Amino acid sequence: MLSVLLVLGLVIGLMVYLSPTLDLGNVQRTVTPDRMDGVPGSGGEGYTFMQVTDDGSPITWPCDEVIEIEVNPQGAPDGYADLVAGAVGRLNEVSGFTFEVTGETDDREFLGRGRGPVLLGWADEAEVPELTGPTAGLGGAAYVIGPGGAARSVGGMVVLDTDLPGFWLGGLDEETVILHELIHVLGLGHSQDPVQLMAAENSGQDELGEGDLAGLAALEEATCG
């Protein structure tokens, strides 16, 4: 029987107030990390959005942007590269977005993310206190808010817990957790429907449900439609 483990999303909000004369490379940012189960009332049947703008639009990545991932292998399980590649391939196939693993890094600034590649790595609760308890992983995006309230994701992170024996020894499939957290990076929050992969507690589901797919389509429509 698969272990029941929490998989949590982390939104890293970059609250940005821009002068019309500034470009996004010159902004000053205040980073406020917070756990999010999705904005209440956002999304649709079976899905929620991690964060929305004032007009209710989901915050996600620009259309056609390649979302780069850098992997920190410290503490990773054997075969981690295949796990990451499998999750990335599955998400690219169904989401309309494109993630690309560009290499490895020694960066371990999981919670202070700003603009740049998505950092993916492994840690314990001593390093990342948000991993305390039955939390299999955390994931989320950093975003900027521009003039008029428009926003877009510009960076992000995924961190997997190394301290859960049931997780690494056949409890919850590692690739599935990476997939779940990468979907948080795209902009979906947790689902209240327990049969969706984006449910907060995993009780055996390892495939995307109808609500998950509808949420990914809604993110694509919001940025590319």
C-alpha positions as CSV (number, residue, x, y, z in Angstrom):
1,M,0.0,0.0,0.0
2,L,1.3,3.4,-0.9
3,S,2.2,5.7,1.9
4,V,0.0,8.8,2.5
5,L,2.3,11.8,2.3
6,L,1.7,15.5,2.1
7,V,2.9,17.2,-1.0
8,L,2.9,20.9,-0.5
9,G,3.2,24.0,-2.7
10,L,5.2,27.0,-2.0
11,V,4.5,30.4,-3.6
12,I,7.3,32.8,-3.5
13,G,5.8,36.2,-4.1
14,L,7.9,38.9,-5.5
15,M,5.8,42.0,-4.8
16,V,7.0,44.5,-7.4
17,Y,5.9,48.1,-7.9
18,L,7.4,49.4,-11.2
19,S,7.9,52.8,-12.6
20,P,6.9,52.8,-16.3
21,T,10.5,53.7,-17.1
22,L,11.9,50.6,-15.4
23,D,12.3,47.3,-17.1
24,L,12.0,44.0,-15.3
25,G,15.7,43.7,-15.0
26,N,15.9,46.7,-12.6
27,V,13.0,46.0,-10.2
28,Q,13.4,45.9,-6.5
29,R,11.6,42.9,-4.9
30,T,10.3,41.8,-1.5
31,V,10.1,38.0,-1.2
32,T,7.4,36.5,1.0
33,P,7.3,32.7,1.0
34,D,4.1,31.1,2.1
35,R,2.4,27.7,1.8
36,M,-0.6,27.8,-0.5
37,D,-3.3,25.3,-1.1
38,G,-4.5,27.4,-4.0
39,V,-6.5,30.7,-3.9
40,P,-10.0,30.0,-2.6
41,G,-12.5,30.2,-5.4
42,S,-9.9,30.2,-8.1
43,G,-9.7,27.7,-10.9
44,G,-12.4,25.3,-11.9
45,E,-13.7,21.8,-11.3
46,G,-10.9,19.8,-9.8
47,Y,-8.2,22.4,-9.7
48,T,-7.1,25.7,-8.1
49,F,-4.5,28.3,-9.0
50,M,-1.5,28.9,-6.7
51,Q,-1.8,32.7,-7.2
52,V,-3.9,35.1,-9.2
53,T,-3.8,38.7,-10.2
54,D,-6.3,41.3,-9.1
55,D,-8.6,40.4,-12.0
56,G,-8.5,36.7,-11.1
57,S,-6.1,35.6,-13.9
58,P,-3.7,32.8,-12.9
59,I,0.0,33.7,-12.5
60,T,2.1,31.5,-14.7
61,W,5.0,31.6,-17.2
62,P,5.1,33.5,-20.5
63,C,3.8,31.7,-23.5
64,D,6.5,29.7,-25.4
65,E,9.2,30.4,-22.8
66,V,11.6,27.5,-22.1
67,I,11.5,27.0,-18.3
68,E,15.1,26.1,-17.3
69,I,15.8,23.7,-14.4
70,E,19.1,23.3,-12.6
71,V,19.5,20.2,-10.4
72,N,21.5,20.1,-7.2
73,P,22.3,16.4,-6.8
74,Q,23.4,16.6,-3.1
75,G,21.3,14.0,-1.2
76,A,19.6,12.7,-4.3
77,P,18.7,9.1,-4.7
78,D,20.4,6.8,-7.2
79,G,18.9,7.3,-10.7
80,Y,17.8,10.9,-9.8
81,A,18.5,12.1,-13.4
82,D,16.1,9.6,-14.8
83,L,13.5,10.5,-12.2
84,V,13.7,14.2,-13.1
85,A,13.8,13.5,-16.8
86,G,10.7,11.3,-16.5
87,A,8.7,13.9,-14.6
88,V,9.8,16.7,-17.0
89,G,8.9,14.6,-20.0
90,R,5.4,13.7,-18.7
91,L,4.7,17.4,-17.9
92,N,5.9,18.7,-21.2
93,E,3.8,16.2,-23.1
94,V,0.5,17.3,-21.5
95,S,0.9,20.9,-20.4
96,G,1.7,23.0,-23.4
97,F,4.7,24.4,-21.4
98,T,8.3,23.4,-21.9
99,F,10.7,22.6,-19.1
100,E,14.3,21.8,-19.9
101,V,17.0,20.5,-17.6
102,T,20.1,22.6,-18.4
103,G,22.6,21.2,-16.0
104,E,23.7,20.8,-12.3
105,T,24.5,23.4,-9.7
106,D,25.7,23.7,-6.1
107,D,23.0,26.4,-5.4
108,R,20.9,25.5,-2.3
109,E,18.9,28.7,-1.9
110,F,15.6,26.9,-2.1
111,L,13.4,29.5,-0.3
112,G,14.9,32.7,-1.4
113,R,14.4,32.2,-5.1
114,G,14.3,35.1,-7.5
115,R,14.6,35.5,-11.2
116,G,16.5,32.6,-12.9
117,P,16.4,28.9,-13.5
118,V,14.1,26.7,-11.4
119,L,16.2,25.0,-8.7
120,L,15.5,21.3,-8.1
121,G,17.1,19.4,-5.2
122,W,16.8,17.3,-2.1
123,A,17.0,18.4,1.6
124,D,16.0,17.5,5.1
125,E,13.9,19.5,7.6
126,A,17.1,20.8,9.3
127,E,17.9,22.7,6.1
128,V,14.3,23.4,5.0
129,P,12.0,23.5,8.0
130,E,9.0,23.5,5.8
131,L,9.7,19.8,5.2
132,T,8.9,18.9,8.8
133,G,6.4,16.0,9.2
134,P,5.0,13.9,6.4
135,T,5.8,16.4,3.7
136,A,7.3,14.7,0.6
137,G,8.2,17.9,-1.3
138,L,7.7,21.6,-1.9
139,G,7.4,23.5,-5.1
140,G,6.4,26.9,-6.3
141,A,7.3,29.9,-8.5
142,A,8.7,33.4,-8.0
143,Y,6.7,36.0,-9.9
144,V,6.8,39.7,-10.7
145,I,3.9,42.1,-10.8
146,G,4.2,44.9,-13.4
147,P,2.3,48.1,-14.3
148,G,-1.4,47.6,-14.5
149,G,-1.3,44.5,-12.3
150,A,-0.1,42.0,-15.0
151,A,2.2,39.3,-13.6
152,R,4.4,36.5,-14.7
153,S,6.6,33.8,-13.2
154,V,10.3,34.4,-13.4
155,G,11.9,31.6,-11.3
156,G,11.1,28.8,-8.9
157,M,12.1,25.8,-6.9
158,V,11.3,22.2,-6.1
159,V,12.8,20.5,-3.1
160,L,12.2,16.8,-2.1
161,D,12.5,15.4,1.4
162,T,15.3,13.0,2.1
163,D,14.1,12.0,5.6
164,L,11.1,9.9,4.7
165,P,12.1,6.2,4.6
166,G,8.6,5.2,3.3
167,F,9.1,7.7,0.5
168,W,12.4,6.4,-0.8
169,L,11.8,2.7,-0.1
170,G,8.8,2.3,-2.3
171,G,6.1,4.3,-0.6
172,L,5.3,7.2,-2.9
173,D,6.9,7.2,-6.3
174,E,9.6,9.8,-6.5
175,E,8.9,10.8,-10.1
176,T,5.3,11.4,-9.2
177,V,6.3,13.8,-6.4
178,I,8.6,15.7,-8.7
179,L,5.8,15.9,-11.2
180,H,3.4,17.2,-8.6
181,E,5.8,19.9,-7.5
182,L,6.7,21.0,-11.0
183,I,2.9,21.5,-11.6
184,H,3.0,23.9,-8.6
185,V,5.9,25.7,-10.3
186,L,3.6,26.1,-13.4
187,G,0.9,27.7,-11.2
188,L,-1.6,25.1,-10.0
189,G,-2.4,24.8,-6.3
190,H,-3.9,21.8,-4.5
191,S,-7.1,20.2,-5.5
192,Q,-9.9,19.4,-3.1
193,D,-10.7,16.3,-5.2
194,P,-8.7,13.4,-3.7
195,V,-8.5,11.5,-7.0
196,Q,-6.4,14.3,-8.6
197,L,-2.6,14.1,-8.6
198,M,-2.7,17.7,-7.3
199,A,-4.5,16.7,-4.1
200,A,-2.6,17.7,-1.0
201,E,-2.5,14.1,0.3
202,N,-1.4,11.3,-2.0
203,S,-3.1,8.0,-1.3
204,G,-1.9,6.1,-4.4
205,Q,-2.7,8.3,-7.4
206,D,0.3,8.5,-9.8
207,E,-1.5,9.7,-13.0
208,L,-2.9,13.1,-13.9
209,G,-6.7,13.3,-13.4
210,E,-9.2,15.2,-15.4
211,G,-9.0,18.2,-13.0
212,D,-5.3,18.3,-13.3
213,L,-5.4,18.3,-17.1
214,A,-8.1,21.0,-17.1
215,G,-6.0,23.2,-14.8
216,L,-2.9,22.8,-17.0
217,A,-5.1,23.8,-20.0
218,A,-6.4,26.8,-18.2
219,L,-2.8,28.0,-17.4
220,E,-1.9,27.6,-21.1
221,E,-5.0,29.5,-22.2
222,A,-4.3,32.3,-19.7
223,T,-0.8,32.9,-21.1
224,C,-1.1,31.9,-24.7
225,G,-4.8,32.4,-25.5
